Amino acid sequence: MTFEEKKTPIVPTNDLDPSSSADVKSPWRSFDYKKLDVPSSVSTGAKQVKPTEATVIVDGLTVFYREVNPEGAFPELSVFMLHGAAFKSETWLTLGTLGTIGLMGYRVVAIDMPGFGNSPSGNIPDQAAFVQHILAALHLERPVIVSPSLSGQLSLPFLVKHWQLMAGYVPVAPVGWNVLQKVQCDSGEAPVDKSAVYPPLQAHLPQQVPDLSCIKVPTLVVFGEFDRSTSSAVLQLLPKSVAVEIPQGSHPAYLDNPDLWHQALYNFLLRVSQELKEGPAAAGGS
């Protein structure tokens, strides 16, 4: 069940780079997330984009969300945005992230998690199931999930159980990383070595590290220079991950450098889109 306001058509800008022009050749660990600049038409127009606002009922909970669904949206993927404890979907609106992603040509949905913003409080006994059900209710297939801080309590259990349903993952210092310690991969592939982790994060790795070799979702591990943590370090053990350190960034690092945040998203979404177009052979690369 949904309640929805009247939608206003949003048209992607006409100066977008083709997905093949992103860094699609490098291993994910050395992916150049600064190769392409966000087109100026996207940057200047992002904050003028007006999302639709609606609610959806999931597992008995009423969840408010904001959505930008541009005309001719890329069919390969969409973006699903969560938020941290001090924030809500409006954060992504005022920062310009919703408009930026929409003008890039992707459908993007940002929710107010239960108990935040315009969503009433409620109990979520099974976090992975809740995420799966809300994605289904919103008809978001193969989403890239953006998950800062507190929202890791939702996204990380979903990642562990249902990573195959995701096109990509953008964790920003998420909490709840302990769920990764319980992963037992039996892929027959060698786990990522500690030495492959972004060097400034290596000191934050736990003594016993999990084998995450079977979770092969492209992952943009975002964190601030002043917020290096075990969470980000462990996520770098994902075989298709790349570290994005925001210089002089704090815990909500995207607030400290929105331009770099949007540039990293732009390049990441282009590469993920290109891999999905090329099929399993490309998507299976390291």
C-alpha positions in Angstrom: 0.0 0.0 0.0 1.3 3.4 -0.9 0.2 7.0 -0.7 1.9 9.3 -3.3 1.9 12.9 -4.3 1.7 13.9 -8.0 5.0 13.3 -9.7 6.9 15.9 -11.6 8.9 14.7 -14.6 12.6 14.8 -14.2 14.9 14.6 -17.2 18.6 13.5 -16.9 21.1 16.0 -18.3 22.3 15.4 -21.8 26.1 15.7 -21.1 26.5 12.5 -19.1 29.5 10.3 -19.8 28.8 6.8 -21.3 29.3 4.1 -18.7 32.1 2.6 -20.7 34.2 5.8 -20.2 34.5 5.1 -16.4 37.5 3.1 -15.1 36.1 -0.3 -16.0 39.4 -2.0 -16.5 41.2 -1.7 -13.2 40.6 -4.3 -10.4 38.0 -2.9 -8.0 40.7 -2.4 -5.3 42.5 0.1 -7.5 39.4 1.6 -9.1 39.8 5.2 -10.0 36.7 6.9 -8.5 38.1 10.3 -9.6 38.5 9.5 -13.3 35.5 11.5 -14.4 34.1 14.7 -13.1 30.4 15.1 -12.4 29.0 17.1 -15.3 28.4 20.7 -14.4 24.8 20.5 -15.4 24.3 17.8 -12.8 26.1 19.7 -10.0 24.3 23.0 -10.7 20.8 21.5 -11.1 20.9 18.9 -8.3 19.4 21.0 -5.6 16.5 22.2 -7.8 15.2 18.6 -8.3 12.0 18.0 -6.3 11.5 14.4 -5.2 8.1 12.9 -4.8 7.2 12.0 -1.2 5.2 8.9 -0.3 4.7 6.2 2.3 4.8 2.4 2.0 3.8 -0.2 4.6 6.4 -2.9 5.1 6.1 -5.6 7.8 3.3 -3.6 9.4 5.4 -0.4 9.6 4.7 2.8 7.8 7.9 4.0 6.0 8.2 7.5 4.5 10.4 7.9 1.5 11.5 10.4 -1.1 12.0 9.3 -4.7 13.5 10.7 -7.9 12.6 8.6 -10.9 13.9 10.4 -14.0 12.5 9.8 -17.5 14.3 7.0 -19.2 16.0 5.9 -16.0 18.8 3.3 -16.5 17.2 -0.1 -16.4 20.3 -1.8 -15.1 20.2 -0.5 -11.5 18.6 1.8 -9.0 19.8 3.4 -5.8 18.4 2.8 -2.3 19.6 5.3 0.4 19.5 4.8 4.2 20.8 7.3 6.8 22.6 7.7 10.1 21.3 8.3 13.6 21.3 12.1 13.4 19.9 12.2 9.9 16.9 11.3 7.7 16.0 11.2 4.0 15.9 15.0 4.0 19.7 14.9 4.5 20.2 13.5 1.0 17.8 16.1 -0.4 19.5 19.2 1.1 23.0 17.8 0.3 21.9 17.4 -3.3 22.6 13.7 -3.5 19.0 12.8 -4.5 19.1 15.3 -7.3 22.6 14.4 -8.3 21.8 10.7 -8.7 18.5 11.5 -10.5 20.1 13.8 -13.0 22.7 11.1 -13.6 19.8 9.0 -14.9 19.2 6.6 -12.1 16.0 6.0 -10.0 16.8 6.8 -6.4 14.8 6.2 -3.2 15.7 7.5 0.2 13.7 6.3 3.2 13.2 7.6 6.7 14.0 4.5 8.8 11.4 3.6 11.4 11.6 6.0 14.3 13.3 8.8 12.2 12.0 11.7 10.3 8.4 11.1 9.1 8.4 7.4 9.8 6.8 6.2 13.1 8.8 4.0 15.4 8.4 0.3 15.2 10.1 -3.0 15.9 12.2 -4.7 13.2 12.9 -8.3 14.4 14.6 -9.4 11.2 16.6 -6.7 9.6 17.6 -8.6 6.4 14.0 -9.5 5.8 12.8 -5.9 6.4 15.3 -4.6 3.7 14.3 -7.4 1.3 10.6 -6.6 1.8 10.9 -2.8 1.4 13.0 -3.3 -1.8 10.2 -5.5 -3.1 7.5 -3.0 -2.1 9.3 -0.2 -3.9 10.1 -2.4 -6.9 13.8 -1.8 -6.6 15.6 -4.6 -8.3 19.4 -4.9 -8.2 19.8 -1.8 -6.1 23.0 0.0 -5.1 22.5 0.4 -1.3 24.0 3.5 0.4 24.3 2.9 4.1 25.9 5.3 6.6 26.5 4.7 10.3 23.5 3.4 12.2 21.8 2.0 9.0 24.5 -0.7 8.9 22.3 -2.5 11.3 19.9 -3.0 8.4 22.2 -3.2 5.4 24.9 -5.5 6.8 22.6 -8.4 7.6 21.1 -8.0 4.2 24.5 -7.9 2.6 25.4 -11.2 4.3 22.2 -13.0 3.4 21.3 -11.5 0.0 24.3 -9.8 -1.6 23.3 -11.5 -4.9 20.3 -9.2 -5.0 22.5 -6.1 -4.9 24.2 -4.3 -7.8 26.5 -2.5 -5.4 27.1 -1.3 -1.8 28.2 2.1 -0.5 28.8 1.8 3.3 29.9 4.9 5.1 31.4 3.8 8.4 28.4 1.6 9.2 27.8 0.1 12.6 27.1 -3.5 13.1 30.1 -4.9 11.4 30.3 -7.8 13.8 27.8 -9.7 11.6 30.6 -10.0 9.1 32.7 -11.9 11.6 30.1 -14.7 11.4 30.5 -15.2 7.7 31.9 -18.5 6.6 32.7 -18.5 2.9 33.3 -21.8 1.2 34.0 -20.4 -2.2 37.2 -22.3 -2.8 38.9 -18.9 -3.4 41.6 -17.4 -1.3 40.4 -14.7 1.1 41.6 -11.2 0.7 44.9 -10.8 2.5 45.3 -8.2 5.2 48.0 -6.5 3.2 45.5 -5.7 0.4 43.5 -3.5 2.8 44.0 0.3 2.4 47.2 0.8 4.4 45.9 3.4 6.9 43.0 1.0 7.8 45.2 -2.1 8.4 45.9 -1.1 12.0 42.1 -1.2 12.6 41.7 -4.8 11.5 40.7 -7.3 14.3 43.1 -10.0 15.2 40.9 -12.6 13.6 39.6 -11.5 10.3 36.7 -13.2 8.4 36.9 -14.7 5.0 34.5 -12.6 2.9 35.7 -14.0 -0.5 32.2 -15.2 -1.4 30.5 -11.8 -1.1 31.3 -10.4 -4.5 29.3 -7.2 -4.6 31.1 -4.1 -5.8 31.6 -2.0 -2.7 32.6 1.6 -2.3 34.0 1.8 1.3 33.6 5.5 2.2 35.0 7.0 5.4 36.6 10.2 6.8 40.3 10.7 7.4 39.5 11.3 11.0 37.1 8.4 11.3 39.2 5.4 10.3 37.6 2.4 12.0 37.3 -1.4 12.2 34.1 -1.3 10.3 35.7 0.2 7.2 38.8 -2.0 7.6 36.8 -5.2 7.7 34.7 -4.1 4.7 37.9 -3.8 2.7 38.1 -7.6 3.0 35.3 -7.8 0.5 37.0 -8.9 -2.8 35.4 -6.2 -5.0 35.9 -3.3 -2.6 37.7 0.1 -3.0 38.5 2.4 -0.2 37.4 6.1 -0.5 38.9 8.2 2.2 37.5 11.7 2.5 40.4 14.1 3.4 39.8 15.7 6.8 36.5 14.0 6.9 34.5 13.1 10.0 32.0 10.3 10.7 29.4 11.7 8.2 32.2 12.2 5.7 29.8 13.0 2.9 29.0 16.3 4.6 32.7 17.3 4.7 33.2 17.1 0.9 30.0 16.7 -1.0 31.8 17.2 -4.3 34.1 14.3 -3.8 31.2 12.2 -2.4 29.2 12.8 -5.5 32.2 12.3 -7.8 32.9 8.9 -6.2 29.2 7.9 -6.6 29.2 9.1 -10.2 32.2 7.0 -11.2 31.0 4.0 -9.1 27.5 3.9 -10.6 28.9 4.2 -14.1 31.2 1.2 -13.7 28.5 -0.9 -12.0 26.1 0.0 -14.8 28.7 -1.0 -17.4 29.4 -4.3 -15.7 25.7 -5.1 -15.6 25.4 -4.3 -19.3 28.3 -6.6 -20.1 26.9 -9.5 -18.1 28.3 -12.1 -15.6 31.7 -12.2 -17.2 32.4 -8.6 -16.4 30.5 -8.5 -13.1 32.5 -11.5 -11.9 35.8 -9.7 -12.2 37.9 -8.7 -9.2 
